[in-house]
Amino acid sequence: MSDEHSEDHNPIKTPKQMLYAILFSFVVPIFVIIGLVYFVTSANKPSAGAPDTPDTISARLTKVGHVEIKDANRVLKSGEEVYKGQCTTCHSIGVAGSPKFADASAWGPRIGKGYEALLTSALKGKGVMAAQGGGEYEDQEIGRAVIYMANAAGAKFKEPTKP
């Protein structure tokens, strides 16, 4: 072999480069390992969630659902009370195409379908109106609110009595 091709391919040419190579190859990994060991064994690790206090433990253990028992013999709310408590938000100003309270022209076609159709729409929902059945009010109270609104617009529905 000739001497022309025997060049030195060593990337470290100076003592300063040798010092950097030693530092980055051996000393830095040792400090990284020491830091990881300290983190794993320390008692001051950040917790994954909220601190474990009796209140936070109780909040995590509470049941998702609950049973609410209502008095079956309570006095039912009137149609006006239910309207003011639940229906007035949309029906007082006509939100999303809902018929405004006492607007005979808007309520006319709906009244023509009858009380049962209006009650079904109120209980099961229609369009953007959510279902009202099973909420704070009993179905009969929702029916009273339907009759209250329809009668204000010209219907002649009789208020249902409690069975």
ABEGO torsion letter per residue (X at the ends): XBAAABBBABABABAAAAAAAAAAAAAAAAAAAAAAAAAAABAABBBABBBBBAAAAAAAABBABBBBBBBAABBBBBAAAAAAAAAAAAAAAGBGGBBBBGBAAAAAAAAAAEAAAAAAAAAAEBEABBBABGBABBAAAAAAAAAAAAAAAGBABBBBBBX
